[in-house]
Amino acid sequence: MVNLTETTTSPPSEDSAQIEPKEEFIMDTEPSIAKPAASYFTVIILCLLIAFGGFIFGWDTGTISGFVAQTDFIKRFGTQQSDGSFALSDVRKGLMVGIFNIGCLLGGLFLAGAGDKWGRKPGLMLVAAVYVVGIIIQITSSTKWYQYFVGRIVSGMGVGGIAVLSPTLISEIAPKQLRGTCISLYQLMITGGIFLGYCANFGTKRYNNAVQWRLPLGLGFAWAFFMIIGLLFVPESPRYLFKKGKISAAKHSLAKSNKTTVDDILVLSELDNIRAGIEAENNAGNASWKELFSLKNKIFQRVFMGVMIQSLQQLTGCNYFFYYGTTIFQAVGMDDSFVTSIVLGVVNFASTFIALGIVEWLGRRKCLLLGSASMACCFVIFASVGVTRLWPNGKDQPTSKGAGDCMIVFTCIFIFCFATTWAPIGFVIVAESYPLRVKQRAMAIAIGANWIWGFLIGFFTPFITSAINFYYGFVFMGCLIFSFFYVFFFVRETKGLTLEEVDEMYLENIKPWKSASWSPRNRRDGAYDNDITSDRIHIVGVSNGSNDETEKETTEQNNDATEKGTTEQTDEDGTEQTTDKKISFYKKVFKNN
């Protein structure tokens, strides 16, 4: 048992209320009020609308892998060979594929800040507009490869901003019970975009002109428009609104997300939880870029962990297949490598649905550990078969169909393992690990590492595969083995914790391998869970006295009730009255809003 005592505070705006000490409550988590199932459905739909930005990212990834194999694209932007054919050099191909990630890095670092200045929703609309500008530059390029190159940078800036702001907004409106699943919706949209991008390439490859690549590229306008329209129905982040002093707006945002009224206890208690977290952050002062490298509150450790997770997500080798899948399967002797890419897209998309469940069932650490181990095994087999069995009679002879089929099968298994573990968890971990005050900048740096490695892999893969071919798979295998041990020793479990409780876990210096069994102080004390996830709420009003006296008093009362055999009856009779009292308490807290 712990006390929740009102204290005199002044939130950061004239819109905020002056809170006077009124009364004290003991929260008992055994009984509590059930949260309406409809509210979960509502918040999932809202998160899907926010996560649609991931579809744009996936669409670009899926389409560019086909563009570099399309005949018209190669003829326009490649160079003519001595035999009269056209080809994209390794340098040009690597730049046109990989430079998108540099644009994403710039957008994440410099455009995502709009989310802090104007709000998450306006920020997302802005970066979607930047993406559209990039599409215009690309689609109007005729034979100048550098114009297309510049367009890739600009559209990448838009996607980079989306990649920071979309998971951020989702994490701030989703309840903690569904936060991992809701953030995983962003990855689901990425995989959906990749799959449909592959399908678009397959559908347009029969043309012999610019329709091959301009039609899929032009559909990007529709996706950006759909995203902006969807955002009109999404509430602003309640944490952002409260931090700006717009407490009334924060209440309405929470009410919309939970499909309830502004006076509902679910809304008022969550608002109180947000208030406590933001007040603690405000007491520490304003965040700066320098603070991200400070050891205070273990911010630097968390930033470094985010950078490592995002880097290792790329070093799993996922984009080796996503960027160059069509080219790879041409090398293993497939008659139509576009069809194989669609198969990979289906596996990737379908597997992500499984991830929506296991991310909350297994937790973050177990998913990452299982993913690293299983993907390493896949790369061992993929690379070994490619090196030793694919060309039994020499590289100038036809490939072995059996070996090629084996490589495709284990590529599909790899995609399944990636899509259910590292693909969604990489974003979930980053979105859950930082205090609100530094979150935008910390996420920008962490996801920026993802973009840097994405560029390096996208740019250097043509050179590396030309030099060592499928030995490249052993490089990714080594990275996956390293990732297993890094996760075990340095990544903490954040499943089922509020953003404020994650802070508490870091400040208590809990060992990562023990973090899954750790509980926040309020739960260890039997305190009330601010997110109200169990069945009922039982609140006992108490007068003056210390925490120890209160606990002793409450324990004695419970013991007396048990001895008399009336505890159950007391709970049933008192629940409705004390719940009304709790609602009254929260209304007093926010009475001026």
C-alpha angles and dihedrals in degrees: 000000000000134000125249102204125183112236132193107261138154114217115214101275147049084248090068128094129243105234121212124200106258114153144337130242137199113214119210115194096198093081122038145147119274116241112233113256089222090065091060091050090051095050091048091054090048091049090050090056091050092044092055087092086074089061089062090053092048092047091057092047093050097045099044090056088061097038093065088057097044114109097222092048091050092047093051099043103022132078128256116252128217091262092055097256125120129237140173111238118232090249095051094042092048092049096047092050101036102039089073087072092055088054088050090052092053092046093049093050101040110019099041088067086078086077091064095043104042104012137274095275098049088044092055092048091051095052090046088057090051089053090054091053089054091051090052091053092049098045093050093053111107111176103339107102092190091061089055087046092056091047089054090055093050095046088046089057089057093049091046091057090047092051091058101038100041098058089039094057092043092052090051098052101034119090113246091247090063101025096104092047093046094050088048087061086074089060090045089057091049091054091045089053092049092050095049089044089057089048091051091053091050091049096050101039090090090069119089098207141057091296085083091076107007095064095055089042092050092053085070087079090061093049093051091048091049091050093052092048091049092052090060088071095048123093120234118256108281090211091054092047093049091048089055090050095252095130097157090053090048090055091051090048091053091045092052093048091049095038093234141102127287090246094053113123090233090061097042095047093048089049089053089051091050090048092054093050095047094046089054090050093047091053088059092055134238121326123245135182088254091059091063087071094048122110090215112115087000091275094144092050089054094046091050091048090052091050091051094048093049092045093048090048088063092041090059084084095243095136091048083074101030096050099035104021093118091050093045094053091048085058094053091055104260114163092216112019090181089068091051090052089054090052089053090048092053092050091047095049096043093046092056090064087061089050090059088068105036095048088073096030101052098023130228102289097048092048092052094045094048091045094052093049096046096044091049089056091050093052092049090058096038094051096040093052092044093051101040108025111025096080106031093167099037135286092279090062131073117284125250109262092207092053092047092050090049091053091050092050093052090044088058091048089049091051090050092051092046095046093051097045127014097024097065100022093057089065095037094055093048094047092050102044107069136071114246092248094064099021100104095051095039091052091047091055094044095048089041087065088056091054093048092053090043089057093047092050093043093048102040100037094085090052095044095047090048089054105038104008113196093000081085087080091067089059091059090044089059091049091052093052089051091048091055093058094040092055092046095052103032114023120086127210113251099174114137096004128123117233088255092052091052087058090052092051092053093046090052088055094230113187111249094234089054097043096092091066095043120112128196117254094252091056093045087055092048091251129162117280106230093212090059101220104157128076107272143005122235117189126182117199114218134182128223123330143097126285091256092051090048093051091047092048093048093046091051091049091050092048091050091049091049093050090051091048091236104109095103093048091048091054093049095048096043101044098082095044095046092045089055088049091053091051089050089051093054092045088056090050092055098025096131094052 
